[in-house]
Amino acid sequence: MLEWDSDVWGKLTGPYGSAENVPDLLQQLMKQFSQEVHDELFQEHLFHQNTIYTATYAAVPFLAQIACSTSNAEVRKELFITCGIIEASRDEQDKAPFPESWAKLAEDADSSVCAELYREYIEAIGKLTALTKEVFAYAAHHSIDETDKRYILIADAAYRGSYIIANMLMTFNIGDEYVAVCPACEKDVFIWPSEDNHAEILQAYEHDPVSHTGQEAHAIVPVTSFADEEIRTLAEQAEAIGEQILARHLPYLAGETLCPSCRERISVWPSLLSTFTM
């Protein structure tokens, strides 16, 4: 990992410019975890609008070290989620020795530095992945916010390499609406819970039902078992962590319906994931 006084920090960038302040924030976290410092580091220096930066890659090994060494399960969970969001936002096409987009950094800091930063990032993600059972066990036996449960599933999907699913869950992180795209007519299909106080039942609409009330709801025929391995794994993980909203919705998201616009029969899951191809 980079030395605290390395001049490379000044050559790394975040969403708002130089990463020269990142070492100080990381040192504060390593000395004593603070949610305020964590949020400042993540929101101001490492992540913005589903985009990560060279500073992000350099910081993750330090965050992984904290997560792996802490005795505080809540801190471990927080960092598991944070780094999972980061990994979900990484371009899965990036390959060793380092991303092509780092060409300028390679000129400024040397290609060997870039290769080391990227290698350490990948190693750190592996260490965080190894914490999955601990984080799931903690979440299953403690009172965890429903939003955190969703983000633990997002992180888990990213660590497993299911980037498209992670990004879909991150986009629809509230869990009360989804937007698919009909493969036949390419129109949006709005997936919402039933208006009849049956939150576990999803239906399809031609338009956003919030702004277009009174429109026809199209039934989604849920599956009774999951043929797709990735959605089956997601369902198992949702059950394990007690994320009941997603667990109840997945049979519908894996089901079939008629496109409200063209009336062609569509499979919801591939139509939902189609816009998240990386």
Secondary structure, DSSP 8 states (H G I E B T S, - for coil): ---TT-TTGGG-EETTEE-TTHHHHHHHHHHS--HHHHHHHIIIIIEETTEE-HHHHHHHHHHHHHHHH-S-HHHHHHHHHHHHHHHHTS-TT--TT--GGGHHHHHHH-HHHHHHHHHHHHHHHHHHHTTHHHHHHHHHHS---HHHHHHHHHHHHHHTT-HHHHHHHHHTTTSS-EEEE-TTT--EEEEEE-SSS-TT-EEEESS-TTTSTT---EE-B--SS--SHHHHHHHHHHHHHT-HHHHHHHHHHTSEEE-TTT--EEEHHHHHHGGG--
